[in-house]
Amino acid sequence: MVTGVNETAVADHYTVDGLETLILDALKLSGKLDALSPIDLAPVDEFHMGGRAATQHVIGMMNLPGNAYVLDVGCGLGGVARYLASECGCRAAGIDLTAEYVRVGTMLTERTGLADKVDLQVGSALDLPWPEATFDAAVTFHVAMNIADRPRLYAEVARVLRPEGTFAIYDVLKGPHDGLLFPLPWAETEKTSFLVTAGEMRDLLDNAGFDIIHEEDRREIALKHHRDRLAAQSAAGGPPRLGLHLLQGQTAKVKSHNMVTMLEAHQITLTAIIARRRA
Ligand SMILES: C[S@@+](CC[C@H](N)C(=O)[O-])C[C@H]1O[C@@H](n2cnc3c(N)ncnc32)[C@H](O)[C@@H]1O
């Protein structure tokens, strides 16, 4: 259930009218629509810095067994959940505040033939609709920056994970230098942006009952990925038809520019964490 002013504002921020048509038209023009595979969707359904390469890297560090049941918290269009199913053989459940993402993501799951392995639903990360110890593992990619109540977020993930279950986090953190520029890909203003530092993140996970088994700064890698993408676009004469610009409306360029400027200025950074729920 989506509750509260903040959650409504977050869902409004991400809602794009006509998203299904935008994505299907771009796929059709690229000749991909008739035999769609999950990788074809990666330019638009991996809404985090570093895209598919970051997903491969972070999920790769989890060492998931093929039959694992994995929760994707804040799944967006479901790119990471479909990756877990198609590349790792897992069953995946995704939950997201933004009903339009879940609707379009479910259509994409059906079109890629993964409906028996991936289930996306609308709801809040702060009120997960599963009993305790349901999942073998959980992931969350670029979601928590919208969530003020971090203790409740990580307590909810710990509750639905089995003891010793693995939790992978790929998130934007507050950097050592002050200052935020808006709009950003995740928020129009500071009203729906709630970043924490790396130290605060460690304490939050510890307090929720997680041991961190690996942590790495992904800032440099994400910046390189961004520069490579710009160079490829410039060589190709413009952005590809299918891309994250479809999710970000008129201000897509300025949002992306602000995020990269803040990464370069160390006002934000990116972290990948693999944690384990204590038994
Ligand atoms: C930048 S997108 C990332 C989507 C996806 N994880 C990915 O990497 O492609 C952030 C997503 O977090 C979702 N979100 C933010 N706050 C949430 C909450 N409290 N509960 C569930 N989803 C939330 C948004 O609706 C949005 O789809």
Ligand as a Chemical Component Dictionary entry (heavy atoms), coordinates in Angstrom:
data_LIG
# 
_chem_comp.id                   LIG 
_chem_comp.type                 NON-POLYMER 
_chem_comp.pdbx_formal_charge   0 
_chem_comp.three_letter_code    LIG 
# 
loop_
_chem_comp_atom.comp_id 
_chem_comp_atom.atom_id 
_chem_comp_atom.alt_atom_id 
_chem_comp_atom.type_symbol 
_chem_comp_atom.charge 
_chem_comp_atom.model_Cartn_x 
_chem_comp_atom.model_Cartn_y 
_chem_comp_atom.model_Cartn_z 
_chem_comp_atom.pdbx_ordinal 
LIG C1  C1  C 0  15.775 5.340  -9.842  1  
LIG S1  S1  S 1  14.461 4.185  -9.787  2  
LIG C2  C2  C 0  15.344 2.623  -9.716  3  
LIG C3  C3  C 0  14.481 1.491  -10.197 4  
LIG C4  C4  C 0  15.183 0.122  -10.222 5  
LIG N1  N1  N 0  15.665 -0.256 -8.911  6  
LIG C5  C5  C 0  16.305 0.111  -11.213 7  
LIG O1  O1  O 0  17.463 0.074  -10.796 8  
LIG O2  O2  O -1 16.022 0.160  -12.427 9  
LIG C6  C6  C 0  13.879 4.341  -8.105  10 
LIG C7  C7  C 0  12.639 3.510  -7.851  11 
LIG O3  O3  O 0  12.407 3.429  -6.442  12 
LIG C8  C8  C 0  11.012 3.401  -6.231  13 
LIG N2  N2  N 0  10.771 3.768  -4.834  14 
LIG C9  C9  C 0  11.138 4.890  -4.192  15 
LIG N3  N3  N 0  10.724 4.865  -2.910  16 
LIG C10 C10 C 0  10.081 3.683  -2.731  17 
LIG C11 C11 C 0  9.415  3.054  -1.629  18 
LIG N4  N4  N 0  9.292  3.653  -0.441  19 
LIG N5  N5  N 0  8.884  1.829  -1.825  20 
LIG C12 C12 C 0  8.951  1.217  -3.034  21 
LIG N6  N6  N 0  9.555  1.762  -4.109  22 
LIG C13 C13 C 0  10.117 2.978  -3.969  23 
LIG C14 C14 C 0  10.497 4.389  -7.251  24 
LIG O4  O4  O 0  9.127  4.251  -7.489  25 
LIG C15 C15 C 0  11.368 4.067  -8.453  26 
LIG O5  O5  O 0  10.786 3.098  -9.270  27 
# 
loop_
_chem_comp_bond.comp_id 
_chem_comp_bond.atom_id_1 
_chem_comp_bond.atom_id_2 
_chem_comp_bond.value_order 
_chem_comp_bond.pdbx_ordinal 
LIG C1  S1  SING 1  
LIG S1  C2  SING 2  
LIG S1  C6  SING 3  
LIG C2  C3  SING 4  
LIG C3  C4  SING 5  
LIG C4  N1  SING 6  
LIG C4  C5  SING 7  
LIG C5  O1  DOUB 8  
LIG C5  O2  SING 9  
LIG C6  C7  SING 10 
LIG C7  O3  SING 11 
LIG C7  C15 SING 12 
LIG O3  C8  SING 13 
LIG C8  N2  SING 14 
LIG C8  C14 SING 15 
LIG N2  C9  SING 16 
LIG N2  C13 SING 17 
LIG C9  N3  DOUB 18 
LIG N3  C10 SING 19 
LIG C10 C11 SING 20 
LIG C10 C13 DOUB 21 
LIG C11 N4  SING 22 
LIG C11 N5  DOUB 23 
LIG N5  C12 SING 24 
LIG C12 N6  DOUB 25 
LIG N6  C13 SING 26 
LIG C14 O4  SING 27 
LIG C14 C15 SING 28 
LIG C15 O5  SING 29 
# 
